[in-house]
Amino acid sequence: MRTVLVDDHALFRDGVASLLLAWGHEVVGQAADGGEAIDLVDETSPDVVLMDVRMPNVSGLEATARIKEKHPEVAIVMLTVSEDEADLFRAIKAGAQGYLLKNLEAPQLRTMLEGVARGEPAITPATAARIIDEFLRAPGAARQETQRLTERELEVLQLVTAGQRNREIAAELGISENTVKFHLKNIVEKLHAQNRAELAARAVREGLVPELPRDPVTNERWHREAPVRHR
């Protein structure tokens, strides 16, 4: 996977680069701020960008929005120390495919990046819960009527909301990963969601699947037991 690293701390970039190279990734460039990142993506056409949030000159959030506008096919994962919810939600709205904190362990980062290569979000369960919680608190505007989801799409949607990956969804439903991706594409279009994280949050908010319990233990049990809610 061709990767660009963006962080204003050179030592941190070098450390992550060493990990990526050991895992078989190709680091095609490094940048110290968002402005450099925009130019570097234009020049190198990477598969993924690991982007810090707060940097001098052009922030990672601004750079993410500008890169996604020109290169929607590039996956951008925020890698930051910022636990500020405003940064998290701005990153998701800007088109980031993931939001990871720098205190995660190397094996976790590797697993997340392997998921990104499959088109999956790089979001920990704790971050996903924060995103869903925010959407649940959003003002309750009247739901716009969208195309009705099929029973299979509802099943896929519930498993996405439960945090399962494409491969896990395919195994549980007895279908191929390509079929899962096809259903996800249709669901995203019908619900007008920008990415997988927003899709899960919107599904809970609009009552397409049961609301996630707030208690972590109950939440884990919900993942295992919750039935699909058909309309």
Buried (B, 14 or more C-beta within 10 A) or exposed (E): BBBBBBBBEEEBBEBBBEBBEEEEBEBBBBBBBBBBBBEBBEEBEBBBBBBBBEBEEBBBBBBBBBBBEEBEEBBBBBBBEBEEEEBBBBBBBBBBBBBBBBEBEEEBBBEBBBBBEEBBBBBBEEBBBBBBBBBBEEEEEEEEEEEEBEEBBBBBBBBBBBBBBBEBBBEBBEBEBEBBBBBBEBBBEBBEBBBBBBBBBBBBBEEBBBEBBEEEEEBEEBBEEBEBEEE
